[in-house]
């Protein structure tokens, strides 16, 4: 659906360096992912690589307080301590690294709007835990919400959808947009204790935002078929009713079965299915205006495979007829899922549809009911 050159990978050399997590292994995913995409021949004619500049302070202030942005600068200069308990260490250079992640997302959003590219992927973006006045969960600045503000203010958009498939709930994004009719849909692991502890079905938005905050909390060990079934029952109907002018996807890959932090059980086949579905929805509903962000993922080899699959789908290199080398990325078998997991998710889907669909004039029953 996207001619060669219409897809961009947003990448800066600082992405290969230190990240925000205290887990050094997770910093490797950017270089591993880039190198895998290059080895598969994706970069160049198929995918344009674009180097971003850091976001300005004024851009950061679109989602954060001046006091907090100043506090991050001071912590950067000191180079010691933590912004968010033990989760987000302070180090010299983190401000530039964080601002560059935001700058990459804003560059992609602006270029997509003016037609320089059709779709883009910023692997360093998707920092959905960052709050108005504090860092959280390896996230310093919330590039998702800053991009929403730029799309609103510079391009006059009013219907911006955020689809978040990270294994963790996007609590920062939800909190910052909770009172607005910006459709945010998050599928995530949840049991009341799993980080960040938010993302219940009942968190539906407030005031003008009522019905626009959509949470699909999932039990552990959800596999490919159950996850994609829940996605299909919730996401396409809501997006179709909302008719977004722009879609931002937080494409976190920590729901992969090999991830050490999340207990979901998706394989690369599920990520290929998600990429295809979201790509098609972007063209069908949003004139192809589609921006993907990296989000979580803490097993570099599996992250790299999921990212390569995403870029292969967006660029047209991976289709149903594709053979090597891209088909080799899909050689995983989904673990056997306990039937109780499927029943739990089916109940959750019914609850979400009952809570949210009436706000959008949609029937609550599924076709199988």
Secondary structure, DSSP 4 states (H G I P E B T S, - for coil): ---TTSEEEE--GGGGS--SSS-HHHHTHHHHHHHHHHHTT-BTTTEEEEPPPPPPHHHHTTTS-HHHHHHHHHHHHH--SEEETTTEE--TTHHHHHHHHHHHHHHHHHHHHHTS-SEEEETT---TT--SS--BTTBSS-HHHHHHHHHHHHH----EEEEE--SS--HHHHHHHTTS---EEEEEE-SSSSTT----TT----GGGTTTEEEEEE-TT--HHHHHHHHHHHHHHHHHHHT-SEEEEE---TTBTT-SS----B-HHHHHHHHHHHHHHHHHHSTT-EEEE------HHHHHHHHHHHHHHHHT---TT--TTGGGGG---PPPPPHHHHHHHHHHHHHHHHHHGGGGT--SS-TT-
